[in-house]
Amino acid sequence: MAKQRMSTMQDVARLAKVSTSTVSAVINNKGIISPALTARVREAIKVLGYIPHQGARGLRVGHNHIIGMVIPDVTNPFYAGVLRAVERAARNSGYDVVICDSDDQIDIERSHLSALHARRVEGIVLAPADSYEARATALRSPVPIVFVDSVPVSAKVNCVVTNNSEASYEAIKYLLSLGHKKIAAISRRPSQSTTIQRLEGYQRAMQEASLSVREEYIQADESEIEGAFRCVIRLVVKSPEPPTAIFTTNNRMSLGALQALTEFVILCPEQVSMIGFDDPDWSVVSAPTLTSIEQPTHEIGKRAIELLLRSIELGGEEAGVEPEQVILKSSLHIRESTGTPREVRARGEKAVSGSMQGDNA
């Protein structure tokens, strides 16, 4: 069966008995066209099922209703949740989203941004691979950008983030309330603002409890699942004085840490308690279920689109508008992976506890 040819603007013009310039003017709402001619063109469009080419139309009228989104890992549950919310909010506002996965690599991110600019997207939602590189990205972008998750260092930009430092601070305070004093942290590289802020919250809680932050208890690795696995080996399996609790700064590192505990038969929380940042679906079915900090992914995506569309609407007039930083609250969900440390149980002490379920302050 032969494939049916798509109707063109010339077909519409012939059926309506008008020029192609008249059809173009009706489609783009430009020029003064009589109601009678407008009605004839619209009827011809309906009869032929003609669909205007949105890309070409966008070049003419200055709007193509396409935005880009660049994220480090589309398979990561956190980014997938934000992406879904971005697409939904954009669609409700009449925009399409072009999705790009940077594989957490700066050079790939640059390439994607260049391609999005070439496609003349009207704006970009960006979760940058590097917070230092992101500053230059923000300065040279020809279109509005809203940053999510990580943000540029030392730059005022439109962004939507979680209260990373405060969330980590409250999580460590909860471990301290259980009686833990030897608390380790596993993170990725400190070139992302999220890592910097989450470690800051960890260190602040320890310092307020008059506990020194031991250098060997702060472990970092370039990779996530495999890296966290290696960190647990260094912290627990090979260390002469292992921590009684571990804090991981993202969901992939939580997964790697749990895998290491399972493989080396390290009981959690009997030997080592664990608390993680992000709250993926598997947190409630893992063994043990994971105490974790949930980020409001739906709200992050929704607010990011609101900020971006505001910037797009302002156009060149945005120069006098102060960038908006939206900081959203997280929630600490207490589950089976945290408990009283072994030495406290052995002494028969009762740890100071209290429900920390719900939103952080």
VOKEPA-532930 format. One record per atom (N, C-alpha, C, O): x, y, z. Coordinates in pm, whole numbers, plus 32768, in hexadecimal, padded with zeros to 4 digits. Layout:
% residues N
XYZ
...
//
This chain:
% residues 361
80557F888000
800080008000
8058807C8000
80B1808A8054
803F80D87FA2
809181507F96
807C81AC800E
800C81BC803F
80E981E7803B
80E2824380AB
80A282C6807F
80CA82FF801A
803F82F680CB
7FF8837180A6
805283EB80B7
809583FA811D
805384428053
80A584BA8058
806A852080B9
7FF1853680BB
80C1855E8109
809385C58166
807186438119
80B4866780B8
800886868143
7FDE87028103
8044876F811D
808887708184
804F87CB80BD
80AD883B80C9
806288BF80CE
7FE888C380BA
80AB892980E9
806F89AE80E9
803A89D2805F
7FD58A178051
808089A27FF7
805489BC7F6F
7FCC89797F53
7F7889B27F0D
7FB889007F8B
7F3888BB7F7C
7EC7890B7FBC
7E5A89187F84
7EE389418032
7E7F89928079
7E5F8A0E8026
7DEA8A338017
7EC68A4E7FEF
7EB18AC77F9F
7E5B8AAB7F25
7E028AF97F04
7E768A397EE1
7E278A167E6A
7D9689FE7E8E
7D3C8A2D7E49
7D7E89B37EFA
7CF489937F20
7CA88A107F4C
7C328A207F2E
7CEC8A687F94
7CAA8AE27FC5
7CA68B517F5D
7C668BB97F70
7CEE8B397EEB
7CF58B9D7E81
7D318C207EB3
7CFD8C8D7E9A
7DA28C137EFB
7DEB8C887F2D
7E7F8C6F7F14
7EA68C047EE7
7ED18CD37F30
7F628CC47F22
7F9C8C7D7F9C
7F5E8C798006
80158C457F8B
80578C027FFE
80798C68806A
807C8C4680E0
80938CE58044
80B08D4B80A9
80378D668100
80448D848177
7FC08D5C80C5
7F458D6E8114
7F358CFA8176
7F108D1081E9
7F4F8C808148
7F488C0A81A1
7FAA8C1C8215
7F878C048288
80258C4581F5
808B8C5A825B
805F8CC382C1
80758CB38339
80228D308290
7FF68D9B82E9
7F898D6B8347
7F868D9183BC
7F2F8D178315
7EC38CE1836A
7EFE8C8483D5
7EDB8C8D844A
7F578C2C83AB
7F938BCC8408
7FE28C138476
7FDC8BEB84EA
802C8C7C8450
80848CC084AE
80458D3B84F0
80868D83853B
7FC38D5184D2
7F7B8DC3850B
7FC38E4784EF
7FCF8E9C8546
7FF28E578472
80388ED0844B
7FEF8F1283D5
7FB58ECF8380
7FF48F9383D2
7FB38FDB8366
7F1E8FEC837E
7EE68FB683DD
7EDF90398326
7E4E90518331
7E09900282C2
7E0F9027824D
7DC98F9682E9
7D838F408289
7CEE8F4882A8
7CC58F40831C
7C9E8F568242
7C0D8F648256
7BD48EE68296
7C0B8E798283
7B678EF382E2
7B288E7E8320
7B018E1482B9
7B0B8D9D82D5
7AD58E3F8242
7AAA8DDE81DC
7B208D8981AC
7B148D0F81A0
7B928DC98191
7C088D808163
7C3E8D2681D3
7C678CB581BB
7C3D8D5C824E
7C6D8D0D82C1
7C1A8C8E82D0
7C508C2282E9
7B968C9C82C0
7B3D8C2882CD
7B588BC2825F
7B558B4A8278
7B728BF181E4
7B8E8B968174
7C108B49818C
7C188AD18171
7C758B8F81BD
7CF68B4D81D7
7CE88AE58245
7D1B8A768239
7CA28B0A82B0
7C938AAB831F
7C408A3282F6
7C5989C38324
7BDE8A4882A2
7B8D89D78271
7BE3897B821A
7BD889008224
7C3889B381C7
7C9189638172
7CF3891381C7
7D0F889F81A9
7D2889528230
7D84890C828C
7D3E889582CC
7D77882982D9
7CC088AA82F3
7C73883F8333
7C5787CD82D1
7C66875882F4
7C2D87EF8257
7C0D878981F3
7C88873681CE
7C8086BC81C2
7CF9877881BD
7D7487338193
7DC086F38207
7E1986A181F2
7D9C87188281
7DE686E582F4
7E74871982F8
7ED086D48325
7E85879282C9
7F0B87CD82C1
7F4087EE834C
7EFA8828839F
7FBF87C78366
800187E483E5
8078883E83C9
80D788128388
807688BA83F8
80E7891483E1
816788DC841D
8163889D8487
81D988F283DD
825B88C6840E
828389238481
82A48997846C
828088EC84FB
829689408571
8322897C8576
833489ED85A4
8387892E8546
840F89628549
841D89DB84EF
84528A428519
83EE89CF8473
83F88A3E8415
83A38AB38443
83CA8B278437
832E8A948478
82D78AFE84AA
831A8B4A851B
830F8BC58525
83608AFE8571
83A48B3D85E0
840D8BA085B4
841E8C0985F3
84568B808549
84BC8BDA8517
847E8C5D84E8
84BC8CC684F4
84048C5784B3
83C48CCF847D
83888D2684EA
83968DA084E7
83458CE8854B
82FD8D3685AE
83498D448631
831B8D8A868B
83BF8D01863D
84108D1186B4
83F18CB08722
84328CB6878B
83918C588711
836E8BF58777
83538B6F8734
83058B6786D6
83958B068766
83788A808732
83408A23879E
832289AF8783
83338A58881A
82F98A0C8889
8343898988A1
8308892088BA
83C789928898
841C891F88B6
8483894B891D
84C389B3890E
849388FC8987
84FC891589EA
8553889889F3
8528882A89D0
85CC88AA8A22
8627883A8A33
863988188AC5
8627886D8B1D
865C879B8ADE
868087738B66
86F987188B60
86F886B48B18
8760873B8BAB
87DC86ED8BAF
87EF86BA8C3D
87F587098C9B
87FA86368C4C
880C85F98CCE
888185978CC9
88A185648C5D
88C1857C8D3A
893785268D3B
891A84918D23
8970844A8CEF
88A384628D47
888883D28D3B
87F283BB8D39
87AF83C58DA1
87BD839D8CC5
872C838D8CB7
86F983128D01
868283088D1C
875282B38D22
8728823A8D6A
8726824D8E01
86EF81FA8E4A
875F82B98E31
876082D48EC1
86D282F78EEE
869583518EB4
869C82B38F52
861182CC8F7D
85F5835D8FA0
8587838F8F86
865783A28FDA
8641842E8FFC
862B84828F7F
85C984CB8F75
868784778F1E
867B84C68EA4
8601849C8E52
85C084EF8E13
85E1841B8E54
856B83EC8E0B
84EC842C8E45
849184508DFA
84E8843A8EC9
847484798F09
8467850C8EE6
83FA853D8ECC
84D985538EE6
84D885E18EC1
84B185F18E2E
846286498E0C
84E9859B8DD8
84CC85A18D48
8437858E8D2D
83FC85D68CDD
83FB852E8D71
836C85148D5C
831A858F8D81
82BB85B38D3B
833F85D18DEF
82F686488E19
830C86BC8DB9
82AF87088D9D
838586C98D85
83A487338D23
8350871F8CA6
8313877D8C74
834E86A58C72
830186898BF8
826C86A68C0C
822B86E08BB6
8239867D8C7E
81A986918C99
818987268CA1
812887548C64
81DA87718CEB
81C088018CFA
81D2884A8C76
818688A58C56
823888238C28
824E88638BA7
81DC88458B47
81AC889E8B01
81B187C98B44
814287A28AEB
80C387F08B0E
807A881B8AB4
80A988018B8E
8031884C8BB8
803888DE8B8E
7FD289228B85
80B2890F8B74
80C4899A8B48
80DA89A48AB2
80F98A108A80
80CB89348A6A
80D6893789D9
8163892A89A3
817C894F8931
81BF88F689F4
824A88E789C9
8271885589BE
824188018A0A
82C88837895D
830687B48951
839187B98990
83CF88238997
83C1874489BC
8444873D89FE
84A186E189B1
847E866F8992
851887138991
858186C28955
85DD869589C6
861886E88A0B
85E9861289DA
863285DB8A4D
86BE85B08A22
86CF856D89BD
872285D88A70
87AD85B48A54
87EC857A8AD2
87DC85AF8B40
8835850B8AC1
887C84C98B30
891184E58B1F
894D84BC8ABC
894D852B8B80
89DA85518B77
8A3884E48BA8
8AB284F18B9D
8A0284788BDF
8A54840D8C18
8AB384458C81
8B1F840F8C98
8A8984B28CC0
8AD784F38D2A
8B61851E8CF9
8BC085258D47
8B6D853C8C76
8BEC85648C3B
8BE185F48C08
8B8386178BC1
8C4286468C2D
8C3D86D38C09
8C4086E78B72
8BF7873B8B3D
8C94869B8B2B
8C9F86AF8A9B
8C1E86888A53
8BF786C989F2
8BDD861E8A82
8B5E85F58A45
8AF2865D8A63
8A9F867B8A0E
8AF586938ADC
8A9586FC8B00
8AA587748AA5
8A4287AC8A74
8B21879E8A8D
8B3A880E8A33
8B0387F389A8
8AC5884A896A
8B1A877A8978
8AEB875488F3
8A53875A88EA
8A1C878C8888
8A1087288951
897D872C8954
894B87BD8956
88EB87DE8910
898A881189A5
895F889D89AE
896F88E38926
8919893088FD
89DE88C788E2
89F48902885E
898888D487FC
8956892387AB
896688528803
88FE881D87A9
8876885B87C6
882A8877876A
885888708846
87D888AE886B
87D2893F883B
876A896D880C
884289868846
88458A108814
88328A13877D
87EF8A6B8748
886F89B18738
886089AB86A5
87D08991867E
87A289C08615
8787894786D2
86FA892C86B7
86A089A086DF
8626899C86CD
86DE8A088716
86968A81873F
862B8A6687A8
85BC8A9B87A0
864D8A12880A
85EF89FE8879
85DE8A8388C0
86368AD988BC
856D8A948902
85508B148942
858A8B1F89CE
85978B8D8A04
85AE8AAE8A08
85E88AAD8A8E
86198A228AAF
85FC89C28A68
86648A188B1D
86A089988B43
869589828BD9
86AC89DE8C28
867089098C02
867A88DC8C8C
86F788868C94
870588248C4B
875388AB8CED
87D588688CF1
87F888388D7E
87F688858DDD
881787B68D88
8855877E8E00
88E887698DDC
890987048D9F
893E87C58E00
89C887C48DCD
8A1E87548E07
8A0A87288E78
8A7D87288DB6
8ADB86C18DE3
8B4586FB8E40
8B8186B28E8E
8B5C877D8E37
8BC487BD8E87
8B98884B8EAA
8B77889A8E51
8B97886B8F2B
8B6688EE8F57
8BC4895F8F33
8B9989D18F27
8C4589428F21
8CA489AA8EFB
8C9789CA8E66
8C998A3F8E3E
8C8B89638E14
8C7689768D85
8BF089BB8D6B
8BE28A068D0A
8B8D89A18DC1
8B0689D68DAC
8B028A6E8DB1
8AAA8AAB8D75
8B608AAB8DF7
8B628B3E8DFC
8B7A8B788D71
8B368BD68D48
8BDA8B3F8D29
8BF68B6D8CA2
8B808B4F8C45
8B608B9F8BEC
8B418ADE8C5A
8ACC8AB98C0A
8A5D8B208C19
8A1F8B498BB7
8A458B4B8C95
89DC8BAD8CAF
89FB8C338C6D
89A18C748C38
8A798C5B8C6F
8AA08CDE8C3A
8A988CE58BA1
8A768D4E8B6A
8AB78C758B5E
8ABD8C7D8ACC
8A408C488A85
8A3C8C478A0A
89DD8C1C8AD0
89668BE48A90
89128C4F8A4B
88F48CB68A88
88EC8C3C89CC
889A8C9E8985
88068C9589AA
87B78CEB8982
87E08C2F89F3
87538C1D8A1C
874C8C0E8AB3
87B18BEE8AF2
86D78C238AEF
86CA8C148B80
86E88B858BAD
86C78B248B68
87288B798C22
87458AF78C5E
87128AF78CEE
87238B598D36
86D38A8A8D15
86B08A738DA1
86FD89F68DCD
86F2898C8D90
874A8A058E38
879989968E6C
874889488ED4
870089828F25
875688C48ED0
8719886F8F36
878588158F71
87E887F68F30
877087EC8FED
87CD87979036
884C87E59055
884F882D90B9
88B487DA9003
892D88289018
891F88B38FDB
88D288C88F7D
896B89139012
8965899C8FE0
89F389D08FCB
8A51899B9005
8A038A388F79
8A888A718F64
8AC18AAB8FE5
8A788AE09039
8B438A9F8FF4
8B898AD89068
8B9C8B6E9052
8BC48B998FE6
8B7E8BBC90B9
8B958C4E90B7
8B4F8C939044
8B888CEB9003
8AD28C6D902A
8A858CB08FC1
89F28CB18FE8
89BE8C4D901A
89B08D228FD1
89218D2C8FEB
88D58D018F6F
88E28D3F8F05
88878C968F7C
883E8C608F09
87B38C368F36
87998C248FAD
875A8C268ED6
86D98BE88EF3
86F08B548F0D
872C8B0F8EBB
86C28B238F7D
86D98A978F9E
866E8A638FFE
862D8AB09045
865E89DF8FFC
8605899A9059
865489289097
868188CD9051
8666892D911A
86BA88CB915F
8676889D91E0
861188D5920B
86AF8835921B
86838804929D
86D78844930A
8747887292F0
86A388469384
86EE887D93F5
875A8819941F
875487DE948C
87BD880693C8
8820879C93D9
8869879F945E
8871873994A2
889E88119485
88EB881A9500
889587FE957A
88BC87B395D4
8820883D957E
87C7882A95F1
8794879B95F9
878787639666
8776875E9586
874586D49584
87AD867495BB
878E861B960A
882B86859590
8897863095C2
88AF86479657
88C685E996A2
88A986C4967F
88BB86E9970C
885586A09764
8878866797CC
87D686A2973B
876D86609788
877F85C89789
8764858797EE
87AC85909719
87C284FF9712
883084D49771
8823847097B7
889D85209775
890C84FD97D0
88E285129861
890884C598B8
8893857A987A
8861858E9903
880C85179930
880F84F199A5
87C184DC98D3
8773846698F6
87CF83F2991C
87B583AD997F
883A83DD98D1
889A837298F3
88DA838E997B
88EE833299CA
88FA840B9996
893484309A17
88D184149A89
88F983EB9AF6
8851842C9A6F
87EB84149AD6
87E083809AF9
87B4835D9B67
880783299A9B
880582999AB5
8880826B9B04
888581FA9B33
88E182C39B11
895A82A19B5C
89D682909B06
8A40826D9B39
89CA82A99A86
8A3F829A9A2D
8A9F830F9A3F
8A7583829A48
8B2182EF9A43
8B8983559A48
8BEE834499D7
8C2C83A599AA
8BFB82CA99A9
8C5882AD993A
8C0482A198BA
8BD882349894
8BF083149879
8B9A831B9802
8BEE833E9788
8C3683A29788
8BE682ED9722
8C31830396A6
8BD5833B963A
8B5B832E9641
8C12837995D5
8BC883AE9563
8C09837C94E3
8C83837C94D6
8BB483529484
8BE283259401
8BA583819399
8B2B83939393
8BFC83BC9346
8BCB841D92E4
8C14840E9260
8C7383C19253
8BE4845991FE
8C2A8464917F
8C8B84D99185
8CA8850B91F1
8CBB85059113
8D1E8570910F
8CE185F29146
8C6A860A9137
8D3486459184
8D0186C391BE
8CF587349158
8CFA87A9917E
8CE5871390D8
8CD7877B9072
8C45879A9056
8C2687ED9000
8BEB8758909C
8B5C8775908F
8B2A87B5910F
8B4F878C917D
8AD6881A9100
8AA688639175
8A59880891D4
8A5C881D924D
8A1387A5919E
89C8874A91F5
8A2587019254
8A0986F892CC
8A9486CC9221
8AF486869276
8B2E86E392DF
8B3786BF9355
8B55875B92B5
8B8E87BD9312
8B2D87DC9383
8B5487DC93F8
8AAF87F69361
8A4C881D93C5
8A2687A99422
8A1387BD949A
8A1C873193EA
89F786BE943E
8A66869A94A1
8A4B86759513
8AE286A69475
8B52868E94D0
8B5B86FE9538
8B8386E595AA
8B3887779511
8B3887E79570
8AD587CD95E1
8AF387E69656
8A5D879B95BE
89FB877B9625
8A29870D9681
8A14871396FA
8A6A86A89648
8AA3863A9697
8B0A866F96F9
8B06864D9770
8B6786C196CA
8BD286F4971E
8B9C8752978A
8BCD875297FB
8B3987A19766
8B0087FF97C9
8ABF87B6983D
8AD087DD98B0
8A75874B981F
8A3386FE9889
8A9A86BB98E4
8A8986B7995E
8B05868898A8
8B6E864898F8
8BB586AD9951
8BCF869299C7
8BD28721991A
8C1887889967
8BC287BC99D9
8BF687D59A46
8B4187CD99C2
8AE787FB9A2D
8ADD87969A9D
8AC087BA9B0F
8AF587169A7E
8AF386AD9AE4
8B7D869B9B23
8B94863D9B70
8BD986F89B03
8C6286F59B36
8CAB86749B11
8CFA863F9B60
8C8F86439A99
8CD185CB9A66
8D2B85F299F1
8D0186379994
8DA685C699F7
8E0285E4998A
8DDC8595990E
8DB085229918
8DEC85D1989A
8DD0858C981C
8E53854A97EE
8EB0858C97C1
8E5784C897FA
8ED0847E97DA
8EE384799742
8E86845C96F6
8F5D84969718
8F7A849D968A
8F59841B9642
8F23841D95D3
8F7983AA9680
8F6183289640
8ECD83059638
8EA782A895EF
8E77834D9681
8DE88333967F
8DA0837F960E
8D29836B95F8
8DE883D695C8
8DAC841A9555
8DE783DC94D8
8E5883FB94B0
8D9A83869499
8DC8833B9425
8D85837093A6
8D0F839293A6
8DD28376933B
8D9D83A692BA
8DD0834B924B
8E3D83139254
8D7F834091E3
8DA782F1916F
8D69832F90F4
8CFC836890FB
8DAD83249082
8D7E83619006
8CFF83208FD2
8CA983648F9A
8CF3829D8FE3
8C7A82578FB7
8C168250902A
8C3182809098
8BA382169010
8B3B82179076
8B25818D90B4
8B5281759124
8AE28131906E
8AC680AF90AA
8B48806690CA
8B5D803A913C
8BA180589066
8C1F8012907C
8C77805F90DF
8CBD80239131
8C7380E390D6
8CC38135912F
8C9A812791C0
8CEF81199218
8C18812A91DA
8BE7811B9263
8C0980909299
8C2780809310
8C04802C9241
8C297FA39269
8CB97FA3929D
8CD67F699305
8D147FE49252
8DA07FEB927B
8DB1803A92FC
8E0580189350
8D6280A5930B
8D6B80F69385
8D4580A69401
8D8680B39469
8CDF805393F6
8CB580019469
8D227F9D948D
8D397F829503
8D657F669428
8DD47F099444
8E407F519495
8E747F1B94F7
8E627FCB946B
8EC8801794B4
8E99803E953F
8EE78039959E
8E1B8064954C
8DE7809595CB
8DCD80269631
8DEC803596A7
8D947FB99603
8D637F539660
8DB47ED2965D
8DDA7E9D96C5
8DCF7E9F95E4
8E117E1D95D9
8EA57E259601
8ED67DCF9649
8EEB7E8C95D2
8F7B7E9595E9
8FA47EF2965A
90187EF19683
8F497F42968D
8F6C7FA496F4
8F797F63977D
8F267F1097A2
8FE07F8897CB
8FED7F549853
8F857F8F98B2
8F687F57991C
8F4C8001988D
8EE5804198E0
8E7380709886
8E6A80E79867
8E1D8014985C
8DB2803797FE
8D498092983E
8D38809198B7
8D0480E097EB
8C988134981F
8C2080E09848
8C13806C981F
8BCA811A9898
8B4E80D598BF
8ADA81009867
8A6E80C5986D
8AF081679816
8A86819697BC
8AC581D2973F
8B33820A9744
8A7E81C796CF
8AAD81FC964F
8A3F82539613
89CA822D9611
8A6882C895E2
8A0E8323959B
8A3B8329950A
8AAE834A94EF
89E1830994AD
8A018311941E
89BA838893E0
894983A79405
89FD83CC9382
89C9844C9351
8972844292D4
894484AA92A4
895B83C9929D
88F683BB9234
88C8832A922A
890482D19267
885E831391DE
881E828F91DC
88758222919F
886F81AF91CA
88C78245913B
891F81E190FE
898A81B39160
89AD813D9163
89BC820E91AF
8A2181EA9212
89E2819A9284
8A23814392BE
896581B692A3
891E81659307
891480D592D8
892880779326
88F580C49258
88E7803E9220
896C7FF39225
89707F7E924D
89D8803591FF
8A5B7FF59203
8A867FD09290
8AC07F6692A7
8A67802A92F0
8A8B800E937C
8A3C7F9793B2
8A757F4293F6
89BB7F909393
896A7F1E93C1
899B7E9B9383
899B7E3393C6
89C47E9F9306
89F97E2892C5
8A767DF6930B
8A887D7D931D
8ACE7E539332
8B487E2C9378
8B297DF09401
8B647D8B9427
8ACD7E2E944A
8AA77DF894CD
8A707D6A94C0
8A8E7D139512
8A1F7D549459
89E57CD09443
8A4F7C69941C
8A527BFA9452
8AA67C8F93BF
8B0C7C30938E
8B6E7C0793FB
8B997B9493FE
8B917C639453
8BF07C4594BD
8BAC7C209541
8BEC7C1B95AA
8B2B7C07953B
8ADB7BDA95AD
8AF07C379626
8B0D7C0A9695
8AE27CB7960C
8AE97D1B9677
8A597D429698
8A147D7E9646
8A2D7D1F970F
89A17D329732
897E7DC69741
89C57E129782
890F7DEB9703
88DD7E749709
884F7E6F9740
87F97E2D9704
88327EB397AF
88847F1797F4
88D37EE0986C
89107F2E98B5
88D17E5C9883
89107E2598FB
89A37E4B9907
89D27E6E9973
89ED7E459895
8A7A7E6A9897
8A907EF89863
8ADE7F44989C
8A4B7F1897F8
8A5A7F9D97BC
89D07FD19791
89897F909744
89AB804597C5
893080869797
894E80D09715
89C180F296F8
88E480E996C7
88FA812F9649
8884818B962B
881081699640
88A7820295F9
8842826395D2
886E82A1954D
88E382C1953B
881082B294F1
883582E1946C
87E9835C9440
877C837A9472
882583A493E0
87E2841693A1
879D83E59322
87D7839892D6
87238411930D
86C883E392A3
8678836D92DB
86A683249333
8601835C92A7
85A882F392D8
856B82A89262
84F382B79247
85BB8258921A
8586820E91A6
852181A591D2
851981839248
84D481729173
846C810F9193
84A2809591DB
845F805C9230
851E806C91B8
85537FF291F4
857480049289
858F7FA192CD
8572807F92BD
85918096934B
8534804B93A8
855B80249417
84B78036937C
84547FF693D4
844F7F5F93C0
84057F1B9407
849D7F289362
849D7E97934C
85277E5B9360
85367DE19358
858D7EAF937A
86137E7B9393
86147E35941A
85B87E45946B
867C7DE79432
86897DA194B2
870E7DCA94F2
87777D9B94C8
870A7E209558
86937E5B9597
865C7ECF9543
86A07F0194EA
85E17EF79560
85AC7F6F951E
86017FE6954A
86317FEC95BB
8612804594ED
867780AE9500
863D812F953B
85DE81689507
8679815B95A8
865C81E095DC
86998244957A
8711823E955D
864882A09548
867B82F694DE
8635837D94DA
85C983909512
867783DA9495
864484629484
8602846B93FB
864384569394
8583848A93F8
85398495937B
853A85249348
851985819391
8560853692C9
855885B89289
84D385C4923E
84A385629204
8497863B923D
8415864E91FC
8424865C9164
841A86CA912F
843B85EC911F
845B85F29090
83ED8633903D
840A867E8FE0
836F8616905E
830186519011
830286E8901D
82F287308FBA
831487199096
831487AA90AC
838E87EC906C
8385885C903A
840087A7906E
847887DD902E
845E87F58F99
847A88618F65
8429878E8F55
840E879C8EC5
83A688068EA7
83B688538E49
833D88098EF6
82D0886A8EE1
830288F98EF3
82E589508EA0
834B89128F5E
837B89998F78
83E589C38F12
83EE8A398EEE
843489638EE2
849989838E7D
845889B68DFD
84888A178DC1
83EB89768DD3
83A589A38D5A
83658A2C8D70
83678A808D17
832F8A428DE6
82F48AC58E03
835D8B348DF7
83428B9D8DBD
83D48B1C8E2F
843F8B7E8E26
846D8B938D96
84848C038D6A
84798B248D4C
84A98B2D8CC3
84478B788C6A
84708BCD8C1A
83C68B5A8C77
83638B9E8C24
835A8C328C45
83418C858BEE
83708C538CC4
83738CE18CE9
83E68D278CA2
83D68D958C6F
845A8CE68CA0
84CF8D1F8C5D
84B98D2D8BC7
84DF8D918B8B
847B8CC88B8B
845F8CCC8AFC
84018D3F8ADB
84158D868A78
839B8D518B2D
833A8DBB8B16
83788E468B24
83538EA38ADC
83D78E538B82
84188ED58B96
84758EF78B23
848A8F6C8B02
84AD8E8D8AE5
85078EA48A73
857D8EFA8A99
85BD8EE18AFF
859A8F5E8A4A
860D8FB68A63
85FA90118ADA
865890538B04
858190158B13
8566906F8B83
858E90318C08
857D906F8C71
85C58FB58C06
85E48F6F8C83
865F8FA88CC9
86788F888D3E
86AB8FFB8C84
8728902E8CBC
871390758D41
8768906D8D9A
86A490B88D51
868C91008DCD
864590B18E38
862490E68EA2
862E90318E1F
85E68FDB8E7E
86488F868ECC
869E8F448E91
863D8F888F4F
86968F398FA4
867B8EA48F91
86088E7A8F97
86E38E518F79
86D08DC18F6C
86908D878FEA
86A98DB79059
863E8D248FD8
85F68CE99048
862F8C60906C
863D8C099016
864F8C4F90EB
867F8BCF911E
86118B909172
85EF8BC291DD
85DA8B229141
856F8ADC9188
85AE8A6791D4
85E98A0E9197
85A08A689258
85D789FD92AC
856289B192EA
851689E99338
8555893392C7
84E588E092F3
850D88859367
8580885B9372
84AD886793BD
84C788119431
84C6877D9409
847C875493AF
85178731944D
851B86A1943B
84D3865D94AE
84A486A0950B
84CA85D894A8
848A858C9514
84E58518953C
851A84D194E6
84F6850495BE
8547849595F0
84EB84229615
8497842E966E
84FB83B195D0
84A9833B95E9
84FB82D59638
855F82A19607
84D082B996B1
8519825F970A
84E781D096F7
847181B39706
8546817796D4
852180EB96BB
857F808E9707
85B280B29771
8597801796D1
85DB7FAE971D
86737FB8971F
86B47F779771
86AF800996C7
8741800896BA
8789805A9724
8804805F9725
873F809B977E
877D80E797EA
874F80B39870
86DA80929883
87AE80AB98CE
878E807B9954
87F980A599B6
885980EA9991
87E9807C9A32
8849809D9A9B
88CC80529A83
88C97FDB9A64
893F80959A91
89BE80519A7B
89D97FE39AE2
89A67FE79B52
8A2B7F819AB8
8A437F0B9B09
8A7B7F2E9B94
8A4E7EF49BF7
8ADA7F8B9B9C
8B177FA99C1E
8AB37FE99C7E
8ABB7FD59CF8
8A5480359C49
89ED80709C9D
899180039CD2
896B80049D47
896E7FA49C7B
891A7F349CA7
89617EE09D10
89237EB19D6F
89E57ECD9CFD
8A337E7B9D5A
8A387EBA9DE4
8A3A7E749E4A
8A3B7F409DE8
8A3E7F859E6A
89B57F929EA7
89A57FBC9F1A
89527F6E9E57
88C97F779E8B
889680049E92
883780229EDA
88D6805F9E44
88AA80EB9E44
883180FC9DEB
881C80B19D8B
87E481609E0B
877081819DBA
878F81FF9D6D
87A1826A9DA7
879481F39CE9
87B282679C95
873E82C89C96
86CA82A19CA1
876083489C8A
86F883AF9C7D
86BD83A49BF3
870583B19B8F
863D838C9BEB
8600837D9B68
858383D19B60
855584099BC3
855083DA9AEA
84D684279AD2
84B2841A9A42
850A840499EE
843584279A22
840C84189997
8440848A9944
842A84FF9964
8487846898D8
84B884CC987B
847584B897F5
84A184EE978F
840A846897F4
83C2844D9777
838284CD9745
834D851B9794
838584E496C2
834185589688
83A385BF9657
841885A09640
837586399645
83C886A1960C
843286CE966D
841B86D896E6
84AA86EA9637
851287269688
84EE87B896A1
84A287F59655
852587ED970B
850C887B9728
855788D196C7
854E894C96CE
//
